[in-house]
Amino acid sequence: MTLILLCLQQTKDLKCATRLLSEKFEKMSKRKKAIVRELGFGGLMHIPPMNFSHKLLKKLDKSFNLDNNKLDTGYGSFKVKLKTIGAALSLNALGDLFPDKVSYKDLSEENKLTFRRFQGKTLKNLTDDMININVDNDHNQLMFKKILILYTQMVFLLPMTINKLSPVHLAPIFQMDKITEGNWGAHVLDFIIKGITNYRLKKKKSIDSCLYALMIVYFHLSKYAEKKGEAIPSLG
């Protein structure tokens, strides 16, 4: 019984689904993969399925210093910068920020239709849409891009406890004309900070953000330190 409860607790706290992300990218057609690269998400196709222990990710959470966005490790502190997230996840970390969330009343009539189309969608809904849609014409290609952006946020970049799309997830798809110029590094870091903050303040029982993404950043910093001949940082 104790083991079952522990597994349930781990599932609740560790929501990043790198296995799903990897599987869906692997099964995509060449044309869909090309669109993934066009969006600037090509690097995410190379993230392998990962299985870190619950204990290790808890250490990672505790090592993140919210005062200065640093990972305080056994060998020193490492600043988690936007460019670090960009390099680690192969995402754009320059340019304008995406809105925190989208307000339905402020949208154009066309965008309100888009909002209603995706409102309340679950991860399974998005998965089915992403698999089933063809990309033979411009309209479907644009729709695939929107679905992909929402899916990638929900399954990896910005996972949440509630298994439904939120206004936070929806915000980027209303800026498709400059989606590749959006600051995804800031988008991810801001969500990590908010998730850890709310968890530590007991506002939420689990962390709304991807600790796996933060772990990849940690590995990136470790690799960089090793190349410079420095001690590889430990979480202690």
C-alpha positions as CSV (number, residue, x, y, z in Angstrom):
1,M,0.0,0.0,0.0
2,T,2.9,2.4,0.9
3,L,4.5,1.7,-2.5
4,I,1.3,2.4,-4.4
5,L,0.8,5.7,-2.5
6,L,4.4,6.7,-3.3
7,C,3.9,5.9,-7.0
8,L,0.7,8.0,-7.1
9,Q,2.5,10.8,-5.3
10,Q,5.3,10.7,-7.9
11,T,2.8,10.7,-10.7
12,K,1.1,13.8,-9.3
13,D,4.3,15.7,-8.7
14,L,6.3,14.8,-11.8
15,K,4.0,15.7,-14.7
16,C,6.5,16.1,-17.6
17,A,5.9,13.4,-20.1
18,T,9.2,13.1,-22.1
19,R,8.3,9.6,-23.2
20,L,5.1,10.9,-24.9
21,L,7.0,13.8,-26.4
22,S,9.7,11.4,-27.8
23,E,7.2,8.9,-29.1
24,K,5.0,11.4,-30.9
25,F,8.0,13.1,-32.6
26,E,9.4,9.7,-33.7
27,K,6.1,8.7,-35.3
28,M,5.5,12.0,-37.2
29,S,5.7,12.2,-41.0
30,K,8.7,13.9,-42.6
31,R,6.5,16.9,-43.5
32,K,5.3,17.3,-39.9
33,K,8.8,17.1,-38.6
34,A,9.8,19.8,-41.0
35,I,7.1,22.0,-39.6
36,V,8.3,21.3,-36.1
37,R,11.7,22.6,-37.1
38,E,10.2,25.7,-38.8
39,L,8.6,26.6,-35.5
40,G,12.0,26.4,-33.7
41,F,11.1,23.2,-31.8
42,G,13.5,21.0,-33.7
43,G,15.8,20.6,-30.7
44,L,12.9,19.1,-28.6
45,M,12.8,16.1,-31.0
46,H,16.1,15.0,-29.6
47,I,15.1,15.0,-25.9
48,P,15.2,11.3,-24.9
49,P,12.6,9.6,-22.6
50,M,13.9,10.3,-19.1
51,N,13.2,8.6,-15.8
52,F,14.7,10.6,-12.9
53,S,13.9,9.5,-9.4
54,H,11.4,11.4,-7.3
55,K,14.1,12.0,-4.7
56,L,16.5,13.6,-7.2
57,L,13.9,16.0,-8.6
58,K,12.9,17.0,-5.1
59,K,16.6,17.9,-4.5
60,L,16.5,19.9,-7.7
61,D,13.5,21.8,-6.5
62,K,15.1,22.6,-3.2
63,S,18.4,23.7,-4.8
64,F,16.6,26.3,-6.9
65,N,17.1,29.7,-5.3
66,L,14.1,31.9,-6.1
67,D,15.9,35.1,-4.9
68,N,18.4,35.1,-7.8
69,N,17.3,32.2,-10.1
70,K,20.3,30.1,-9.2
71,L,20.9,26.4,-8.7
72,D,22.7,26.2,-5.4
73,T,24.7,23.0,-5.7
74,G,27.4,21.2,-3.6
75,Y,30.1,22.8,-5.8
76,G,28.7,26.3,-6.0
77,S,25.9,28.3,-7.5
78,F,24.9,28.3,-11.2
79,K,22.8,31.1,-12.6
80,V,19.8,29.9,-14.7
81,K,19.7,32.5,-17.4
82,L,17.4,32.8,-20.3
83,K,20.2,32.0,-22.8
84,T,21.0,28.9,-20.7
85,I,17.5,27.6,-21.0
86,G,17.6,28.4,-24.7
87,A,20.8,26.5,-25.2
88,A,19.8,23.5,-23.1
89,L,16.4,23.1,-24.8
90,S,17.3,24.5,-28.2
91,L,14.7,27.2,-27.9
92,N,14.7,30.9,-28.8
93,A,15.6,33.0,-25.7
94,L,15.6,36.4,-27.2
95,G,12.9,38.9,-28.2
96,D,9.5,39.8,-26.9
97,L,7.8,37.9,-24.1
98,F,4.5,36.1,-24.6
99,P,1.6,37.4,-22.6
100,D,1.0,35.7,-19.2
101,K,-2.4,34.6,-20.4
102,V,-5.0,35.5,-22.9
103,S,-8.2,37.3,-22.2
104,Y,-11.2,36.1,-24.2
105,K,-13.0,39.5,-24.2
106,D,-9.9,41.2,-25.8
107,L,-9.7,38.9,-28.7
108,S,-10.9,39.5,-32.3
109,E,-13.9,37.6,-33.5
110,E,-11.7,35.2,-35.5
111,N,-9.4,34.6,-32.5
112,K,-12.5,34.0,-30.3
113,L,-13.4,31.1,-32.6
114,T,-9.9,29.7,-32.1
115,F,-10.1,30.1,-28.4
116,R,-13.4,28.2,-28.2
117,R,-12.0,25.5,-30.5
118,F,-9.3,24.7,-28.0
119,Q,-10.9,25.7,-24.7
120,G,-11.1,22.7,-22.3
121,K,-9.1,20.4,-24.6
122,T,-7.3,17.6,-22.8
123,L,-3.9,16.2,-23.6
124,K,-5.6,13.2,-25.2
125,N,-7.7,15.6,-27.4
126,L,-4.6,17.4,-28.6
127,T,-2.7,14.1,-29.2
128,D,-5.5,12.8,-31.4
129,D,-5.8,16.1,-33.2
130,M,-2.0,16.2,-33.8
131,I,-1.9,12.7,-35.1
132,N,-5.0,12.8,-37.3
133,I,-4.6,16.2,-39.0
134,N,-3.1,16.2,-42.5
135,V,-0.8,19.0,-43.6
136,D,-1.6,19.1,-47.3
137,N,-2.7,22.7,-47.3
138,D,-1.8,26.0,-45.7
139,H,-4.9,26.0,-43.5
140,N,-4.1,22.6,-42.0
141,Q,-0.4,23.4,-41.6
142,L,-1.3,26.5,-39.5
143,M,-3.7,24.4,-37.4
144,F,-1.1,21.8,-36.9
145,K,1.3,24.4,-35.7
146,K,-1.2,25.7,-33.2
147,I,-1.9,22.1,-32.0
148,L,1.8,21.3,-31.7
149,I,2.5,24.5,-29.7
150,L,-0.3,23.6,-27.3
151,Y,0.7,20.0,-27.0
152,T,4.4,20.7,-26.5
153,Q,3.6,23.2,-23.7
154,M,1.1,20.8,-22.0
155,V,3.3,17.7,-22.2
156,F,6.7,19.2,-21.5
157,L,7.4,22.9,-21.4
158,L,4.5,24.1,-19.2
159,P,2.8,21.1,-17.7
160,M,0.1,21.7,-15.1
161,T,-1.8,19.6,-12.5
162,I,-5.1,20.1,-14.2
163,N,-5.2,18.1,-17.4
164,K,-6.8,20.8,-19.5
165,L,-5.5,23.7,-21.6
166,S,-5.2,26.9,-19.6
167,P,-5.1,30.6,-20.8
168,V,-1.3,30.4,-20.2
169,H,-1.0,27.6,-22.8
170,L,-3.2,29.4,-25.3
171,A,-1.5,32.8,-25.3
172,P,1.3,32.0,-27.8
173,I,-1.0,30.7,-30.6
174,F,-2.5,34.2,-30.9
175,Q,0.9,35.5,-32.0
176,M,1.6,33.0,-34.9
177,D,3.0,35.8,-37.1
178,K,6.0,36.1,-34.8
179,I,5.9,32.8,-33.0
180,T,9.5,31.9,-33.9
181,E,10.7,35.3,-32.5
182,G,8.9,34.8,-29.2
183,N,11.0,34.4,-26.1
184,W,10.4,30.7,-25.2
185,G,13.3,30.8,-22.7
186,A,11.6,33.4,-20.6
187,H,8.2,31.7,-21.0
188,V,9.6,28.5,-19.6
189,L,11.7,30.1,-16.8
190,D,8.8,32.3,-15.7
191,F,6.6,29.2,-15.4
192,I,9.2,27.3,-13.4
193,I,9.6,30.2,-11.0
194,K,5.8,30.5,-10.5
195,G,5.4,26.8,-10.1
196,I,8.1,26.4,-7.5
197,T,7.0,29.6,-5.6
198,N,3.3,28.4,-5.4
199,Y,4.5,25.0,-4.2
200,R,6.7,26.3,-1.5
201,L,4.0,28.8,-0.3
202,K,1.7,25.7,0.0
203,K,-0.7,27.3,-2.6
204,K,-0.4,24.0,-4.5
205,K,0.3,20.4,-3.6
206,S,2.4,19.8,-6.6
207,I,4.7,21.9,-8.9
208,D,3.1,23.4,-12.0
209,S,6.2,23.4,-14.3
210,C,8.7,20.9,-15.7
211,L,11.4,19.9,-13.3
212,Y,12.7,17.6,-16.1
213,A,13.4,20.8,-18.2
214,L,15.2,22.2,-15.2
215,M,17.2,19.0,-14.9
216,I,18.3,19.3,-18.6
217,V,19.4,22.8,-17.8
218,Y,21.4,21.4,-14.9
219,F,23.0,18.8,-17.1
220,H,23.9,21.6,-19.6
221,L,25.6,23.6,-16.9
222,S,27.4,20.5,-15.7
223,K,28.7,19.8,-19.2
224,Y,29.8,23.4,-19.6
225,A,31.6,23.3,-16.3
226,E,33.3,20.1,-17.3
227,K,34.6,21.5,-20.6
228,K,36.1,24.5,-18.7
229,G,37.8,22.0,-16.4
230,E,35.7,23.0,-13.4
231,A,34.2,20.6,-10.9
232,I,31.0,19.1,-12.1
233,P,28.2,20.5,-9.9
234,S,26.4,18.1,-7.6
235,L,22.9,18.6,-6.1
236,G,24.4,17.6,-2.8
